[in-house]
Amino acid sequence: MGVKVMETEDGLIVQGQKRLRGAEINPHNDHRIAMACSVVALGIKDQTVITNMECVRKSYPRFFEDIASLGADVVEQ
């Protein structure tokens, strides 16, 4: 997506560019990363593919429906 993310003791530091780009993201079973990247992808013109999205179901079962209502083109494979 064109960002650099650094982990700190109590959070994250995100450094990016003016225009982000689509990417393939593997959230490594972290539902928070999967959902955050999905929301960021709403503002990117290029396609973003997030693998292993089933991890979000443990905390937000309706996430796919809700993000689709915001304009995301959600395709489960």
Sequence and secondary structure as in RCSB ss.txt:
>XXXX:A:sequence
MGVKVMETEDGLIVQGQKRLRGAEINPHNDHRIAMACSVVALGIKDQTVITNMECVRKSYPRFFEDIASLGADVV
EQ
>XXXX:A:secstr
   EEEEETTEEEEE  SS    EE  TT HHHHHHHHHHHTT SS  EES GGGGGGT TTHHHHHHHTT    
  
